Amino acid sequence: GYTVKDKPTVTTYNELVKVWWDSYKNTVKPNTRQSMDGLVRVHLLPVFGDYKLSKLTTPILQQQVNKWADKANKGEKGAFANYSLLHNMNKRILKYGVAIQVIQYNPAN
């Protein structure tokens, strides 16, 4: 016989980021890896980390993108000017969630 590899048990955004990162990190150069790791840890995980994937909706994501945009446009301390990069990273992570079948659709699309 043979064993079928179980799909990872991923229910939260945090868990999804872990499995996504394992597949992503080796596809980019070290400098990119380092900056993306920072973006994920500093900007994405604090906001979305504890969310159950089933509870992460398009309005929740849009509201956060709007907050990032407001902070960036006001020049607030700690704001990340390139907030569209954060949105794109988030979209990529959630797309991976669809690919590994832990979510049915990408709420960031």
N, C-alpha and C positions, 0 to 999 in steps of 0.2 A: 504494500500500500504506500500511500504518500500522504503528507500532511498539507492541508490547505492553510496558508498563512492567514491568520485572523487579521481583519482590518483593525487598526488601532482604535482603542476606546477613547474617543475625543468628544467631550460634551461642552467644554468651555473654550472661550477664545484663547485663553492662556495655553491650553493643551494643543489647540490647533497651531498656534505660533511655534510651539516646540517641534512638532512633526514637520511643519513647513520649513522651519529654519534648518533642520537636519538635511533636507533635500536641496535647499537654496544655497546654503553657505559655500558649497564646493563648486558652484557654477559661476562664481564671481571672483574677481581679484581681491587680494587681502585688504587694500584700501577701501574698496566698495563694501566688503564684508564688515569692516570695522564701522564705517559710517552708517550702514543700514542697521547694524546691531544697536547702535546708539539711538537711532530714530525709533526703532521698535521699543526699546527699553524705556526711553525717556518720554515718548509721546503716545505710542499706541497702547502698550500694556497698562499704564496707569489708568487710562480711560476705559478700555474695553476688556481688559484681562479677566475680570471676574464674571463677565456676562456669559450666561449659557448661550450657546450658538443659536438655539431655538428662539431666544428672546431678542436677538440682534436684528433690528429691522431697518429698513431704508430710512424712515424718519429719524431714528436714533443716530444713524451714521451721518445723515445730512445736517442734523442739529450740531454735531461735533465739528464737522467741516466748517460750518458757519461760525462757530466759536473760534476755531483756529484762524479763520479769515479775519474776523473782527480784531482779534489780538494782534495779528500781523499788521493789519491796516492802521491800527492805533499805535503801532510801535511799542507795544507793551514789553516789559522785561520778561525774558523767557519765551517770548513768542517765536515761532519758527516761520520765517518769511515765506519759505517755499512749501506752504501747506498743501498744495496740489500733489507734491511728492508723498506726503503722508497719506493722502487719499489714495494715490496709486499703489503705495505699498500695502495698504489695507485691502484694496481691491484684489491685489495679487494673492495675499494670504487667504482671503475668502474664496477666491477662485480655486485655490488648492483644496480647500474644504469641500467644494463641489466635486472636484476630480477624485478625491478619496472617499466620496460618498458619505460624508458626515453632515453635510447640509444639502438641501435639494436645489437651492438657487443662491446666487450671489446677491445679497442685499445692497452691496456697494455699486452695482451696475446701474 
